[in-house]
């Protein structure tokens, strides 16, 4: 019977370099801009053009989703 990868096992299997790359990638998404007129933060971009350009929370969300999809595929391949 094939074993299931647990989150704990997945995290332990990642090298420190991979964890650092993920941290850098997440830190690299541009932060929300301040509106000049009010000084308040605007909502982070979630429109398709901004996501495609790699900007805003929408782009970060899509990157995180792609990482979990990759982990899922790797786990499925490992269980065969």
C-alpha positions in Angstrom: 0.0 0.0 0.0 1.4 3.4 -1.0 2.0 5.8 1.8 0.4 9.3 1.8 2.6 12.3 2.0 1.7 14.4 5.1 2.2 18.1 5.3 4.8 17.6 7.9 6.7 15.1 5.7 6.4 17.4 2.7 7.8 20.3 4.6 10.7 18.1 5.9 11.4 16.9 2.4 11.9 20.4 1.1 15.4 21.6 1.3 16.2 24.8 3.2 17.1 26.4 -0.2 13.6 25.6 -1.5 12.0 27.1 1.6 14.1 30.2 1.2 13.1 30.5 -2.5 9.5 30.3 -1.6 9.9 33.0 1.1 11.7 35.2 -1.4 9.1 34.6 -4.1 6.2 35.6 -1.7 8.1 38.6 -0.5 8.7 39.7 -4.1 5.0 40.3 -4.9 4.5 44.1 -4.9 2.8 45.5 -1.8 -0.4 47.6 -2.2 0.0 51.2 -3.2 -1.1 54.2 -1.2 -3.6 56.5 -2.8 -2.1 59.9 -3.2 -5.4 61.7 -2.3 -6.1 60.0 1.0 -3.0 58.2 2.0 -5.0 55.0 2.5 -3.9 51.7 1.2 -5.7 50.5 -1.9 -6.8 47.0 -2.3 -4.1 44.8 -3.8 -4.6 44.0 -7.4 -6.7 41.0 -8.2 -7.7 41.7 -11.8 -6.5 39.3 -14.6 -4.0 41.8 -16.1 -2.3 42.4 -12.7 -2.3 38.7 -11.9 -0.7 37.9 -15.3 1.9 40.6 -14.7 2.7 39.0 -11.3 1.4 41.9 -9.2 -0.7 41.9 -6.1 -2.4 39.4 -3.8 -4.1 37.7 -6.8 -0.7 36.8 -8.3 0.5 35.6 -4.9 -2.6 33.5 -4.5 -2.2 31.9 -7.9 1.5 31.1 -7.2 0.5 29.4 -3.9 -2.2 27.5 -5.7 0.3 26.3 -8.3 2.7 25.1 -5.6 0.0 23.0 -3.9 -1.1 21.6 -7.3 2.6 20.6 -7.9 2.8 19.0 -4.4 -0.4 17.1 -5.1 0.9 15.8 -8.4 4.2 14.8 -6.8 2.3 12.9 -4.0 0.1 11.1 -6.6 3.2 10.1 -8.6 4.9 8.9 -5.5 2.0 6.7 -4.6 2.1 4.8 -7.8 
